[in-house]
């Protein structure tokens, strides 16, 4: 009886091991044939050859970022310009001496030279209108635009606005690729964005824009003015932007342009540290429409008041909790400020939707408006908040 039990146990063990072997071997062979066997709808016969397997792997690498880059890249351009810049002679004061002027005349102090600059841009219409920064092409004597098809075009400057740092160019062409314009008022902080452009002139190597990816880091950034250019309500991104990226598009995951790459903050370094800024596309649209129609922006209005930033002593005198805002120090009779009922000692905190931090901010904010426009100023007077309306009348 004991012998029979041993034989039975041995038989069961052999059968079990055989079943396990067949199960593992069968599934191993299936796994080797189909690496994605657990995916629904997969047919094993689709992976019988290497080419089909490679195709499946390639398709699996495609995502919204790669598809968007493929879609928008043809409308991105590299820009090369030549500017005439005046260079000051370091010995200029030496040549100002009347004794030396009799030998060198008035030509020793400064001289002009041609300077080649690089930047980026993007096509906004099939007939060849291109947008870039004013600091890229606004002072150019010659503009060359390179497309991803390898063609280079001579471009003309339709109009430029140094204050907003926006310029409009035109090349002769038909059925050109162009970007779809998005809505910069509908941006989500943290959403994926793609910056495309021509950093360090790399576009010229293979006729393709350089692509970097990041997120929207912050919105509504009011930056300090630079060379009398004012940057308000900027989009902040950590998508890498470097020298030459200026004027290139910042697009969302749908391939819509939401901003124009313009500035980087380097904190003393030589390259990108994850702080880039783009002009919102809604502002770009507004400026471009005016440049296309008039070639310039009309800001020939007067305000009629003097203002001063609020420091700690002023804040203490007026019992203010912070130094944000500006104080009116003088109102001129008969001017828009006077007609609006503004008074000396009023503290301006906000104009329309713009928060006023200091003098630089309010100057930039006024540049956002046009002659004849009515604006609302939120002010603090004798510890009371009130709103005043002011019409921007033409300068006399």
ABEGO torsion letter per residue (X at the ends): XAAAAAAAAAAAAAAAAAAAAAAAAAAAAAAAABAAAABBGBBAAAAABAAAAAAAAAAAABBAAAAAAAAAAAABBBBBBBBBBBBBBAAAAAAABAAAAAAAEAAAABBBBBBBBBBBBBBABAAGBBBBBAAAAAABABBBBBBAAGBBBBBBBABBBAAAGBBBBBBBBBGBBBBBBBBAAABBBGBBBBBBEBBGGAAAAAGBBBBBBBBBABBGBBBBBBGGBBBBGBBBBABBBBBGABGBBBBBAAGBBABBBABBBAGGBABBAGBBBBBBAAAAAAAAAAAAAAGBBBABBBAGBBBBBBBAAAAAAAGBABABEBBBABBBBGBAAAAAGBBBGBBBABBEABBBABAAAAAAAAAABBBGBBBBBBBBBGGBBBBBBBBBBBBX
